[in-house]
Structures are given as structure tokens and as C-alpha cells.
Amino acid sequence: MTDEKIPYRFERTASTAAVRAAHPDLAPGAETGDIVSVAGRLMLRREAGRITFGELRDSDGRIQLFAGATWTDDYERFKDLDLGDWIGATGEVVATRTGELSVEVRHWQLLAKARRSFGDKWRGISDVDLRYRQRYADLWANEASRDVLLLRSRMISLTRRCLERRGFVEVETPLLHTLPGGALARPFATHHNALDMDLYLRIAIELHLKRLVVGGIEKVFEIGRVFRNEGLSPRHNPEFTMLEAYQAYADYTDMMELVEQLVAHLATELCGTTKLTYAGRELDLAPPWTRATMFELVARHAGVAVDLTTPVEELRRLVADHAIPVDESWGPGKLILELYEKTTEPELWGPVFVLDYPKEVSPLARDHRTVPGLVERFEAIVAGRELANAFSELNDPDEQRRTFEAQARAKAAGDEEAMAVDEDYLRALEYGLPPTGGIGIGMDRLAMLLSGVETIRDVILFPTLRPER
């Protein structure tokens, strides 16, 4: 425990980036007369006789500190600082004889003591589990983690601006729902004591946003957390971030244009190009993206021609041949979806819009205008995984009631992911929902794609982990 009095604040006059911007081209040995106060963590240190060099890092970058026994206050204590200590330092901006831009430290203060190490100074923290549990250390020790954080932050900001330019209004809707709806997923349940009622963390934002379209907000979006009580994987975390957007007078073809334009814009702004390398493979996000029906893609990748007229027994055999457990309640639509997800989706490098899903597995989408048994729904698949899901939204309250009731029967039969009948949402539809297109984009997966990482834990600052031993 240090007995040094730690100040309550420090008057910093410049960030490391500001110092570098003000003095971009100093000659070796140059003095500037510019006195600055900088602050951050001391992350590297070396001694050379009666001089000590240190690397100070702040949120904007790094700069060298240049301390000496003849000009630095309390030099002996300065050279005994531990790596990771927070300090404030005041001195002249100079260039050393080797040309390194530096602050020649005259005065300094300890701002916080680091009692734990940040890991190997060259490799950072190499224990992956430790990195995720102790992100506060990982962000200092591994610059790549900080780069991903900053890219994700900028991606969210750019997304907002892009949608606002298109006339969308950002809103906030409840995280606690009386009924879980808007997606097929198992919810987290909780209880409100004062009202003595069960509530659920939202599994989707959809139904509240469509209520707002009914209310006259013709272009509406939200970027927010959703929660699904499911397992962990490189693509799944129980809480994650979704962008959901709904547009009146539009259909799923308008949503395709929005998705491909938004993703291409983000890639250009954040990566400088739409041509990326992900998992060692090239990927071009420039519009237009390929469009193909689910049936066409299954025929191409699984080598079998199937559709809703294919006998159920033949579909069950095909599904079983691919080691997929079969539920006797599944109809042809669900069986074809299972076959597609096992044989085809992982092979779609894309980007590709997979079109026209079976109605059986799409309870919130509107019937296809020309093909009975299908709905106007697409999923955007990029690098073998779903990035976005979109519909021409179902706006007929009678048809929506029928699909809700079918879901309720499935729930009663033991399907924990099925929806309940949401009477208030049905009431909203009875006031009239105009033709509407809607999308949901997984922002964590989009951040993975644009930052080049292959596990969702790398783009979520504090991912859900098993209990620490």
C-alpha cells in the first residue's frame, strides 16, 4: 500500500495525439519551448545511466517520457515506478538525439498505483480466458483489442448517421416485456415484485417498433441489447446488440438495398475498401449482392431438388441422412430449413441474400405474393453465417392471429422458443399497419466481419463466461 497522497485531479493540457500533431517533424535534438502536461499509464521503461526513458500511453496513443537525474523532480522514485502506474508528467516537448518525440519530464505525479502486472511487455496477455474476464487489463496489454473496440464504436456511430440521413428516427423501447416475442428464442424470465408479475428480457425489438409504425413513425430504428437464453459459441452470446429498422410503404426488396448499401458504406469508411480478407478468404461487400432462393441454394450445395411439394417422408429421410435429429411435428418447411442450415448456409461465403422462406418457420412475415406456402423473407449470409434477417412485414391482424395461435400450440407442446399470442400487438395491427419492410442486423457479427476477428467474444467488451474457478 503506497503512503503517497494521490491527487483528486490532474490538469492535463494535451493528449499524446495532440502533442504529436503539434510537432510532427522535429529534427533530432530539437527543443520546442512548448511546455505540456500529459497523463496516462507508464507501459515501458528503460534506464541508461542517469537517464530513464518511459512510454506513456493514453486513450489517444503514446509518447516517450525522457527523465533525468539533473532535471526531473524526485528522479529516484520516478525510475522505480512500476509498469502500469498512472502518472501525470509536465515538461518540454523535445526530440531526443535519435529523433524520438518526447516530453522531457520536469515534474510528475503518481495518479494511481498498478498492483497487478499487465503481462509480457511484448506479447501482452496471452491467456485468452483472462483477456475476456479482465478486459480492463486486456485493453492496455493488447492493442488489437483496443482497435476492435474503437472500430465497433465508430461502426455504431456511422450506422446511426447513415440511417438518419435516410430519414429514420431513433427510439428506445422496453427491455422488459410482458410476453417474449419478435423472434423464435428461449427468453430470460424475471419477476417484478411491486406489480407481482412475470417479465421477460426482450428477445427482439421488432413488435414495439412496428407498433410505432402503426403510430405514424414511418421510418424507425433502434440499436439495442437483446437477450436469448441459449448456449455459447463463436457466434453466440446470451446478450448481444441488434439493429432493427422498419420502413412504411416498403417491402423486403427495399430492405435488401438498405442492407447492402449500409454494409458497403461501413466497410468503406472503416476499412477503406469493400474488398476484405476474412478468415484467410477474400470477400467483396460491394453492391449488388447475389440473390437466390433457399430452394435454389439447397439444390446447388446439397445436390437435392426439394420444395414444399416434396413428400414429407422423403424430406425426413434427407434430413436424417445428414445426422439432423428429426421431430415428428416438423412439416416440409421446417425440414427444408434444417437441411439448408446444415448443408448450405455454412458454404455460402457471399455476400448473398437467401430469399423466400417457408411460411411454417416465419410467423411474422407476409405471404409471398406469387408462391403459396412461402413468405417474403430473406437472410443476408456473409462468410457462412447470418448477418441480417428481413421481411415484408405481416400486417393482416387475422392472419397474424392464426400464426400466433399456431405458435402457442407449439409452445404448449413443449417448444420453448415458440411465441405466445400477443393481444396488444394484434390490437395495434387492427388500427392498421401500412405495407412495411423491416430488418434486423446483428451488430456484433458485423463488427466481427469488419475487424477480421472470428469469435464474438472479441467484439463484446464483457462477454458471458462460465463461472471463474
PEHU-V843482 format. One record per backbone hydrogen bond with DSSP energy under -0.5 kcal/mol. NH is the residue of the N-H (numbers start at 1). CO is the residue of the C=O. E is the energy in kcal/mol with one decimal. If there is no record, write none. Layout:
BEGIN
nh: [NH & NH]
co: [CO & CO]
e: [E & E]
END
This chain:
BEGIN
nh: [6 & 7 & 12 & 13 & 14 & 19 & 20 & 21 & 22 & 23 & 26 & 29 & 30 & 32 & 35 & 36 & 36 & 38 & 40 & 41 & 42 & 43 & 43 & 44 & 46 & 48 & 51 & 52 & 53 & 54 & 55 & 56 & 56 & 57 & 57 & 58 & 61 & 63 & 64 & 65 & 66 & 67 & 67 & 69 & 71 & 72 & 73 & 73 & 75 & 77 & 78 & 79 & 80 & 81 & 84 & 85 & 86 & 87 & 88 & 89 & 90 & 91 & 92 & 93 & 94 & 94 & 95 & 96 & 99 & 102 & 103 & 104 & 104 & 105 & 105 & 106 & 107 & 109 & 111 & 111 & 112 & 115 & 120 & 124 & 126 & 128 & 131 & 132 & 133 & 134 & 135 & 137 & 138 & 139 & 140 & 141 & 142 & 143 & 145 & 146 & 147 & 148 & 149 & 150 & 151 & 152 & 153 & 154 & 155 & 156 & 157 & 158 & 159 & 160 & 161 & 162 & 163 & 164 & 165 & 166 & 167 & 168 & 169 & 171 & 177 & 177 & 185 & 185 & 190 & 192 & 193 & 196 & 197 & 199 & 200 & 201 & 202 & 208 & 209 & 210 & 211 & 212 & 213 & 214 & 215 & 216 & 217 & 218 & 220 & 221 & 222 & 224 & 224 & 226 & 227 & 228 & 229 & 230 & 233 & 236 & 240 & 242 & 243 & 244 & 244 & 245 & 246 & 247 & 248 & 249 & 250 & 250 & 254 & 255 & 256 & 257 & 258 & 259 & 260 & 261 & 262 & 263 & 264 & 265 & 266 & 267 & 268 & 269 & 270 & 271 & 272 & 272 & 273 & 276 & 276 & 278 & 281 & 283 & 285 & 285 & 290 & 292 & 294 & 297 & 298 & 299 & 300 & 301 & 302 & 303 & 303 & 304 & 306 & 310 & 315 & 316 & 317 & 318 & 319 & 320 & 321 & 322 & 322 & 323 & 324 & 325 & 330 & 335 & 336 & 337 & 338 & 339 & 340 & 341 & 342 & 343 & 344 & 345 & 347 & 348 & 348 & 349 & 351 & 352 & 353 & 354 & 354 & 355 & 355 & 356 & 359 & 361 & 362 & 365 & 366 & 368 & 372 & 374 & 375 & 376 & 377 & 378 & 379 & 380 & 381 & 381 & 382 & 382 & 383 & 384 & 385 & 387 & 388 & 389 & 390 & 391 & 392 & 393 & 393 & 394 & 397 & 400 & 401 & 402 & 403 & 404 & 405 & 406 & 407 & 408 & 409 & 410 & 411 & 412 & 413 & 414 & 415 & 416 & 418 & 420 & 422 & 423 & 426 & 427 & 428 & 429 & 430 & 431 & 431 & 432 & 432 & 434 & 437 & 438 & 439 & 440 & 441 & 442 & 443 & 443 & 444 & 446 & 447 & 448 & 449 & 450 & 451 & 452 & 453 & 456 & 458 & 459 & 460 & 461 & 463]
co: [4 & 110 & 10 & 37 & 37 & 15 & 16 & 17 & 18 & 19 & 23 & 96 & 27 & 93 & 33 & 34 & 91 & 89 & 87 & 57 & 85 & 41 & 55 & 55 & 53 & 51 & 48 & 67 & 46 & 65 & 44 & 54 & 63 & 41 & 55 & 61 & 58 & 56 & 101 & 54 & 103 & 52 & 65 & 50 & 68 & 68 & 71 & 106 & 72 & 74 & 74 & 75 & 77 & 78 & 42 & 82 & 112 & 40 & 109 & 38 & 107 & 36 & 104 & 34 & 92 & 102 & 30 & 100 & 96 & 94 & 64 & 92 & 102 & 66 & 103 & 90 & 90 & 88 & 86 & 109 & 86 & 113 & 124 & 120 & 124 & 126 & 127 & 128 & 129 & 130 & 132 & 134 & 134 & 135 & 137 & 137 & 138 & 141 & 142 & 142 & 143 & 144 & 145 & 146 & 147 & 148 & 149 & 150 & 151 & 152 & 153 & 154 & 155 & 156 & 157 & 158 & 159 & 160 & 161 & 162 & 164 & 163 & 219 & 221 & 175 & 200 & 183 & 417 & 199 & 197 & 191 & 192 & 192 & 190 & 177 & 188 & 175 & 205 & 205 & 206 & 207 & 208 & 209 & 210 & 211 & 213 & 212 & 216 & 246 & 169 & 244 & 222 & 242 & 240 & 202 & 238 & 186 & 228 & 236 & 233 & 226 & 224 & 441 & 222 & 242 & 439 & 220 & 437 & 218 & 435 & 247 & 435 & 251 & 251 & 252 & 253 & 254 & 255 & 256 & 257 & 258 & 259 & 260 & 261 & 262 & 263 & 264 & 265 & 266 & 267 & 267 & 268 & 267 & 274 & 283 & 281 & 278 & 276 & 274 & 283 & 351 & 353 & 355 & 293 & 294 & 295 & 296 & 297 & 298 & 298 & 299 & 298 & 304 & 307 & 311 & 312 & 313 & 314 & 315 & 316 & 317 & 318 & 319 & 320 & 319 & 323 & 327 & 331 & 332 & 333 & 334 & 335 & 336 & 337 & 338 & 339 & 340 & 340 & 344 & 344 & 345 & 347 & 381 & 381 & 290 & 352 & 379 & 292 & 353 & 377 & 373 & 358 & 359 & 362 & 392 & 374 & 370 & 371 & 357 & 366 & 375 & 390 & 354 & 388 & 352 & 379 & 380 & 385 & 349 & 348 & 382 & 380 & 380 & 440 & 378 & 438 & 376 & 391 & 436 & 364 & 395 & 396 & 397 & 398 & 399 & 400 & 401 & 402 & 403 & 404 & 405 & 406 & 407 & 408 & 409 & 411 & 410 & 414 & 415 & 180 & 420 & 421 & 422 & 423 & 424 & 425 & 426 & 427 & 428 & 428 & 429 & 432 & 247 & 391 & 245 & 389 & 243 & 387 & 241 & 441 & 241 & 442 & 443 & 444 & 445 & 446 & 447 & 448 & 448 & 234 & 455 & 456 & 456 & 459 & 460]
e: [-0.6 & -0.6 & -1.5 & -1.9 & -1.6 & -2.0 & -2.1 & -2.4 & -1.9 & -1.4 & -0.5 & -1.7 & -2.2 & -1.2 & -0.7 & -0.6 & -2.7 & -2.7 & -2.0 & -2.6 & -2.7 & -0.9 & -2.7 & -0.8 & -2.6 & -3.2 & -0.9 & -2.6 & -3.0 & -2.2 & -2.4 & -0.6 & -2.9 & -2.7 & -0.5 & -2.2 & -0.7 & -2.0 & -1.2 & -3.5 & -2.5 & -2.7 & -0.5 & -2.3 & -1.0 & -2.4 & -0.5 & -2.8 & -0.9 & -0.5 & -1.8 & -2.4 & -0.8 & -1.6 & -4.0 & -2.0 & -2.4 & -2.7 & -2.4 & -2.8 & -3.0 & -2.3 & -0.9 & -2.4 & -0.5 & -2.5 & -2.3 & -2.0 & -2.1 & -3.1 & -2.3 & -3.1 & -0.6 & -1.2 & -1.0 & -3.0 & -1.9 & -2.5 & -2.9 & -0.5 & -1.5 & -0.7 & -0.9 & -2.4 & -0.7 & -0.8 & -2.1 & -1.8 & -2.2 & -2.8 & -0.6 & -1.7 & -2.2 & -2.6 & -0.9 & -2.4 & -2.8 & -0.6 & -0.9 & -1.2 & -2.4 & -2.1 & -2.1 & -2.5 & -2.4 & -2.7 & -2.4 & -2.3 & -2.5 & -2.3 & -1.9 & -2.9 & -2.1 & -2.1 & -2.1 & -2.4 & -2.4 & -2.6 & -2.2 & -1.0 & -1.7 & -2.4 & -2.2 & -2.1 & -0.6 & -3.2 & -0.9 & -0.9 & -3.0 & -3.1 & -0.7 & -1.0 & -1.6 & -2.3 & -2.5 & -2.0 & -2.5 & -0.5 & -1.6 & -2.3 & -1.4 & -1.4 & -1.5 & -2.1 & -1.6 & -1.8 & -2.5 & -1.2 & -2.3 & -2.5 & -2.1 & -0.6 & -2.3 & -2.7 & -3.0 & -2.9 & -3.3 & -2.2 & -1.7 & -1.0 & -2.2 & -2.8 & -2.4 & -2.4 & -0.6 & -1.9 & -2.7 & -2.7 & -3.2 & -3.4 & -1.0 & -0.7 & -0.7 & -1.4 & -1.6 & -1.6 & -1.9 & -2.6 & -2.5 & -2.0 & -2.5 & -2.7 & -1.9 & -2.2 & -2.5 & -2.4 & -2.3 & -2.5 & -2.7 & -2.6 & -0.6 & -1.0 & -1.0 & -0.9 & -3.3 & -3.1 & -2.0 & -2.6 & -2.7 & -0.6 & -1.3 & -2.3 & -2.1 & -2.1 & -2.4 & -2.2 & -1.8 & -2.5 & -2.8 & -0.8 & -0.6 & -0.8 & -0.7 & -1.7 & -2.1 & -2.8 & -1.9 & -2.2 & -2.6 & -2.6 & -2.4 & -0.8 & -1.0 & -1.9 & -1.6 & -0.6 & -1.8 & -2.1 & -2.5 & -2.1 & -2.3 & -2.1 & -2.7 & -2.8 & -1.7 & -2.5 & -2.5 & -2.1 & -1.6 & -0.6 & -1.6 & -1.2 & -0.5 & -2.0 & -3.2 & -0.7 & -3.0 & -2.7 & -0.7 & -1.5 & -2.7 & -1.2 & -1.8 & -1.2 & -3.2 & -2.8 & -0.6 & -1.6 & -2.4 & -2.5 & -1.6 & -2.3 & -1.7 & -2.2 & -2.9 & -0.6 & -0.5 & -2.4 & -3.2 & -2.3 & -1.1 & -3.4 & -1.3 & -2.3 & -2.5 & -1.9 & -2.4 & -0.7 & -2.9 & -2.2 & -0.7 & -2.6 & -2.1 & -1.9 & -2.2 & -2.6 & -2.7 & -2.0 & -2.2 & -2.7 & -2.0 & -1.8 & -2.5 & -2.5 & -1.5 & -1.7 & -2.5 & -1.0 & -1.2 & -0.7 & -0.7 & -1.0 & -2.1 & -2.3 & -2.2 & -2.3 & -1.6 & -0.8 & -1.2 & -0.5 & -1.2 & -0.5 & -2.3 & -2.1 & -2.4 & -2.3 & -2.8 & -2.2 & -1.8 & -0.9 & -0.8 & -2.0 & -2.2 & -2.2 & -2.2 & -2.3 & -2.0 & -1.3 & -1.2 & -2.6 & -1.7 & -1.3 & -0.8 & -0.6 & -0.7]
END
